[in-house]
Amino acid sequence: MKLTRLGTGILVVSVTAAAATGCGSDSAKDANVTQQQSSCSQLTPKAPAKSIENPPKSSLPSGSYSAVVKTNCGSFTIALDTLNSPQSAASFAKLARGSFYDGLIFHRIAPGFVIQGGDPLATGSGGPGYKTVELPPADATYPRGTVAMAKTPIERPGTGGSQFFIVTGEDAGLPADYAILGKVTSGLETVDRISNQELNPASVTGPAGAREGRPLQPVVIESITIKKRKSS
């Protein structure tokens, strides 16, 4: 499942804006990127056999929930949108609590656009064995920190499996076709660290300024913990 940029006809995002992220680098910026790249620990991804799961029969119990995602590059927290995306949130929580995501990788980094993970095959084409369909609001936008479910171009809007993406640019410029799982509320520095990882040259695709690929060093999801947030 691959989100694509302007010019491919699937998803729309400003290549000009993305290209700007790769221009005008100075030594301080380059040093910061290098430091972020080297601050991920070495960890070998697992490839456990994944049995086909049944989708959850109901949404999460009432309340607010967070998902704490621990990776070898650090941790970040997602506030799950149980109000607008109850099916997506319940499915994600079910998979996380069943250790489905443990050992999986972020298989795709598109600097200035998104990072994407959650595929048990690590190819961009895998899933849990079922689909959910949950249309986002017609006026949905995908600003920085948004977490949404990935889908193929031929699938219905709002379709989700296990793959998710996190927007790393200021605004991905996507149409309202992707079920919104939630938003990163802490640990955006970890998301940036993942986004800044060096890409494996053999995997790189796309034109200059919109290049993407697999990280040279695996970015591994160690665990995802679902927590109920206290009412304010």
Secondary structure per residue as TSV (DSSP state, phi and psi in degrees):
chain	resnum	aa	ss	phi	psi
A	1	M	-	360.0	118.6
A	2	K	-	-130.2	123.8
A	3	L	-	-82.4	131.9
A	4	T	-	-119.3	164.4
A	5	R	-	-102.2	-176.4
A	6	L	T	-52.8	135.5
A	7	G	T	104.7	-14.3
A	8	T	S	-103.4	-12.5
A	9	G	S	84.9	5.5
A	10	I	S	-104.3	-62.9
A	11	L	S	-119.3	150.7
A	12	V	-	-113.3	127.1
A	13	V	-	-150.9	151.4
A	14	S	-	-72.4	111.3
A	15	V	H	-67.5	-32.1
A	16	T	H	-60.5	-43.9
A	17	A	H	-66.7	-40.0
A	18	A	H	-66.1	-38.5
A	19	A	H	-65.0	-31.9
A	20	A	H	-63.4	-25.7
A	21	T	T	-69.2	-18.6
A	22	G	T	-102.0	7.8
A	23	C	S	-113.0	156.0
A	24	G	S	71.2	25.7
A	25	S	-	-67.4	141.1
A	26	D	-	-118.0	175.8
A	27	S	H	-63.5	-36.0
A	28	A	H	-66.2	-42.6
A	29	K	H	-64.6	-44.4
A	30	D	H	-61.6	-39.8
A	31	A	H	-64.8	-38.2
A	32	N	H	-64.7	-43.0
A	33	V	H	-62.9	-43.9
A	34	T	H	-61.2	-40.8
A	35	Q	H	-63.7	-42.1
A	36	Q	H	-65.3	-38.3
A	37	Q	H	-63.5	-37.7
A	38	S	H	-86.6	-3.7
A	39	S	T	-91.4	9.4
A	40	C	S	-96.7	133.1
A	41	S	-	-76.6	158.0
A	42	Q	-	-75.5	127.3
A	43	L	-	-151.8	128.7
A	44	T	-	-86.3	125.8
A	45	P	-	-66.8	148.8
A	46	K	-	-90.8	158.8
A	47	A	-	-132.2	62.9
A	48	P	-	-71.3	152.3
A	49	A	-	-66.3	131.5
A	50	K	-	-108.1	115.4
A	51	S	-	-77.2	154.1
A	52	I	-	-69.7	128.3
A	53	E	-	-98.8	152.7
A	54	N	-	-90.8	143.0
A	55	P	-	-64.1	151.2
A	56	P	-	-60.3	142.7
A	57	K	S	-81.1	-15.3
A	58	S	S	-149.0	169.3
A	59	S	-	-78.5	173.4
A	60	L	-	-64.0	151.1
A	61	P	-	-55.0	152.7
A	62	S	S	-55.2	144.2
A	63	G	S	136.9	179.3
A	64	S	E	-106.7	137.6
A	65	Y	E	-129.3	147.9
A	66	S	E	-123.5	152.8
A	67	A	E	-117.8	118.5
A	68	V	E	-94.8	113.4
A	69	V	E	-101.0	115.1
A	70	K	E	-101.8	125.8
A	71	T	E	-127.6	172.4
A	72	N	T	-75.4	0.0
A	73	C	T	-107.8	3.3
A	74	G	E	123.3	-173.6
A	75	S	E	-120.8	154.7
A	76	F	E	-146.4	160.2
A	77	T	E	-120.3	134.0
A	78	I	E	-109.4	125.8
A	79	A	E	-83.1	112.2
A	80	L	E	-72.6	136.8
A	81	D	-	-89.4	77.7
A	82	T	T	-73.6	-17.3
A	83	L	T	-77.2	-50.5
A	84	N	T	-93.6	-19.3
A	85	S	-	-134.0	60.0
A	86	P	H	-64.0	-37.2
A	87	Q	H	-68.4	-44.9
A	88	S	H	-63.7	-43.2
A	89	A	H	-64.3	-42.8
A	90	A	H	-65.9	-40.2
A	91	S	H	-64.8	-47.2
A	92	F	H	-59.8	-44.1
A	93	A	H	-64.5	-40.3
A	94	K	H	-61.2	-46.5
A	95	L	H	-65.2	-42.4
A	96	A	H	-62.9	-44.8
A	97	R	H	-68.4	-23.9
A	98	G	T	-89.6	10.2
A	99	S	T	63.7	21.4
A	100	F	S	-58.5	-40.7
A	101	Y	S	-82.1	-15.4
A	102	D	T	-60.8	123.6
A	103	G	T	90.1	-7.0
A	104	L	-	-79.8	166.1
A	105	I	B	-118.5	165.5
A	106	F	E	-86.4	104.8
A	107	H	E	-87.2	-9.1
A	108	R	E	-140.0	127.9
A	109	I	E	-123.8	121.8
A	110	A	E	-120.5	92.8
A	111	P	T	-53.6	134.8
A	112	G	T	75.7	9.0
A	113	F	T	-133.8	-79.8
A	114	V	E	-149.3	162.9
A	115	I	E	-117.9	147.6
A	116	Q	E	-138.2	137.5
A	117	G	E	-153.9	-170.0
A	118	G	-	93.0	14.5
A	119	D	-	-99.5	118.4
A	120	P	T	-65.9	-18.0
A	121	L	T	-92.7	-13.9
A	122	A	S	59.7	25.8
A	123	T	S	-115.4	-12.7
A	124	G	S	94.1	1.3
A	125	S	-	-122.0	3.6
A	126	G	-	-96.3	169.3
A	127	G	-	-165.8	-173.6
A	128	P	S	-84.5	-7.5
A	129	G	S	103.5	2.6
A	130	Y	-	-148.4	168.5
A	131	K	-	-129.1	148.3
A	132	T	E	-114.0	156.2
A	133	V	E	-132.3	118.2
A	134	E	-	-146.3	101.7
A	135	L	-	-66.2	131.7
A	136	P	-	-74.9	166.6
A	137	P	-	-56.9	149.3
A	138	A	T	-60.7	-26.8
A	139	D	T	-99.7	18.8
A	140	A	-	-61.6	141.3
A	141	T	-	-125.3	166.8
A	142	Y	-	-130.0	70.6
A	143	P	B	-75.8	175.2
A	144	R	T	-51.3	134.3
A	145	G	T	90.6	-8.7
A	146	T	E	-67.9	137.9
A	147	V	E	-114.8	125.2
A	148	A	E	-139.3	164.4
A	149	M	E	-87.5	133.9
A	150	A	-	-82.6	152.0
A	151	K	-	-149.2	165.9
A	152	T	-	-83.6	160.1
A	153	P	T	-60.3	-27.6
A	154	I	T	-89.3	-6.8
A	155	E	S	-82.3	156.4
A	156	R	-	-62.3	148.5
A	157	P	T	-54.8	138.2
A	158	G	T	87.0	0.8
A	159	T	E	-71.0	140.6
A	160	G	E	-143.4	153.7
A	161	G	S	-129.0	-107.6
A	162	S	S	-116.2	-18.6
A	163	Q	-	-76.2	137.9
A	164	F	E	-135.8	157.7
A	165	F	E	-129.8	153.6
A	166	I	E	-120.8	127.2
A	167	V	E	-75.9	126.1
A	168	T	-	-107.3	-17.6
A	169	G	S	-83.0	171.7
A	170	E	S	-64.2	-34.7
A	171	D	B	-156.6	120.9
A	172	A	-	-70.9	-17.9
A	173	G	-	66.9	28.3
A	174	L	-	-86.4	151.5
A	175	P	-	-71.8	163.6
A	176	A	S	-78.5	64.3
A	177	D	-	-115.7	-2.1
A	178	Y	S	-121.9	121.9
A	179	A	-	-58.1	126.7
A	180	I	E	-88.2	115.6
A	181	L	E	-78.1	-36.6
A	182	G	E	165.8	-152.3
A	183	K	E	-144.9	141.5
A	184	V	E	-72.4	120.3
A	185	T	E	-104.7	-17.2
A	186	S	E	-154.4	152.2
A	187	G	-	88.5	21.4
A	188	L	H	-61.5	-24.7
A	189	E	H	-64.3	-32.5
A	190	T	H	-69.0	-42.9
A	191	V	H	-58.5	-42.7
A	192	D	H	-65.1	-37.6
A	193	R	H	-61.9	-42.2
A	194	I	H	-64.8	-44.3
A	195	S	H	-62.9	-27.1
A	196	N	T	-92.1	5.2
A	197	Q	S	-65.8	146.1
A	198	E	-	-64.9	137.4
A	199	L	B	-87.6	147.5
A	200	N	-	-70.2	117.3
A	201	P	G	-55.1	-32.2
A	202	A	G	-70.4	-15.9
A	203	S	G	-104.8	-6.9
A	204	V	-	-70.9	133.5
A	205	T	B	-134.3	169.0
A	206	G	S	96.6	160.0
A	207	P	S	-75.6	166.8
A	208	A	T	-55.8	134.7
A	209	G	T	90.2	-13.2
A	210	A	S	-138.8	34.9
A	211	R	-	-76.9	151.6
A	212	E	B	-153.9	166.7
A	213	G	B	171.1	-166.9
A	214	R	-	-85.7	146.1
A	215	P	B	-66.9	143.6
A	216	L	S	-62.5	-42.5
A	217	Q	S	-101.0	127.0
A	218	P	-	-56.4	133.6
A	219	V	-	-100.6	109.4
A	220	V	B	-108.1	133.8
A	221	I	E	-80.1	113.0
A	222	E	E	-78.3	-41.2
A	223	S	E	-166.4	157.8
A	224	I	E	-129.6	120.7
A	225	T	E	-109.5	125.1
A	226	I	E	-93.0	126.8
A	227	K	E	-128.2	141.5
A	228	K	E	-85.8	127.4
A	229	R	E	-82.6	145.2
A	230	K	-	-73.0	143.0
A	231	S	-	-69.9	140.6
A	232	S	-	-83.5	360.0
